[in-house]
Amino acid sequence: MWCISWIVLQTLALQNTFGFGWETSLKDAVITNVLIAIKGYIMISMMRFYQPHQVTRLGISIALAFLAVFVMEKIAPIVIGQQEDYLAFLERSSFIRGLYCWLMITLVSALSWLWFSIREQQEIEARKTATEKLAREAELSRLRQQLQPHFLFNSLNSISALAGTRPEEARKMIQQLSDFLRGTLKKDDQQLVTLGEELDHLQLYLDIEKVRFGHRLRTHIDRDDVSLGMKLPSLLLQPVVENAIKFGLYDTTGETIIRLMVRTEDNYLVVVVENPFDPGTAQPKQGTGFGLTSVKRRLYLLYARQDLLTTYQEENVFTTQIKIPQSI
C-alpha cells in the first residue's frame, strides 16, 4: 500500500514540477519504488536472520541505495526510452535519488529492527512466563506431596491399631481413606473448585479422623447456600483443618469442637477455622508450622499475595482465616 502511494505521489511530482508526461512520470516512479521495495525486502530478510551492528546496517543501507541508483540508470533508458530531456534529468537527479533511496531503506531497516526486537522480547517474556509457571507448578506439587505422606502415615497407624481390636472400624477407615486418596489424585493443584465440592472432600477427611479419635472429635461447619458456589483452590482446607485438629486435640483428653465458618466479604470468600488450645502445651504460635506455611505459600503462588492467610489467638481459641479472591 505504501509503495502504491509513493508511486502516485512521485508521478504527480514529476508531472507538475518537471513537466514530464504521465507515462514517463509513471514509469520512472514505478521503477524507482520497485527497486526500493526490492532493496527493502533484502534488508528485512537480512534483519530476520541476522541483527547487524548499527554501523554495519548503515553501511549496508548506503550500498543498497547506490546499487538501486545504478540499476535505475541502466534500466530507465531502456523502459522509458532515449528522451534527451529525461536522460539529462536522470543524470542530474542521481544524488537526490540515492539520498531518497537511502532514507527509505534506512526507514525500512529501522522499522524491521524495531519489529524483530519487539518479537524477540515477546518470545523472551513468553519463555520466562512459561518457566515461572513450570516452577510454580513444581513447587505446588512438591508442597502437596509433602503434606500427603504425613496424613497417610497417621491414618495407616490408626488402621493398624484398630485392626486387632475393632476390625469393622478398620475396614471402614480403609474404605474412607481409599475414597479420600482417589479424590485427591484426581485434582490439580491449580484447579478451582466450588466450596461445596471442597467441603464434600473435606468431609471424607473428617470421617477418617473421627474414626481415629472417636467421640473426642466434633466438627461444626457453618456456611450458606450462596458461598457453596464460590471458588477456591482444590484441597486447600484439609491441611488447615488438620492443623486445627493437631493443636486442638492432640494435647487434650476430652471432647474438642473444631469450627469452620464461611462467609462472603466484598469480593472474597472468607473461611475461618477455630480450634481450642491449651496455652501450656499447644504452643499455637509454633503450631503455624508446615501445614499453614504450605497453604500460605500456595496462596502466594496462585494469587501473588502474602495477606490471604492470617492467624490469631484469643483466650483459649486459635483462629485461622483464609480469604480467597473471587474473579469479577
Protein Blocks (a to p, Z undefined) as FASTA:
>chain_A
ZZmmmmmmmmmmmmmmnopafklmmmmmmmmmmmmmmmmmmmmmmmmmoccdfklmmmmm
mmmmmmmmmmmmmmmmmmnopcfklmmmmmmmmmmmmmmmmmmmmmmmmmmmmmmmmmmm
mmmmmmmmmmmmmmmmmmmmmmmmmmmmmmmmmmmmmmmmmmmmmmmlmmmmmmmmmmmm
mmmmmpcfklccdfklmmmmmmmmmmmmmmmnmmmlccdddddfklmmpccdehklmmmm
mmmmmmmmmmpcbdcddddddddehjaccddddddddfklnommlmmmmklmmmmmmmmm
mnopaklpccddehjaccddddddddZZ
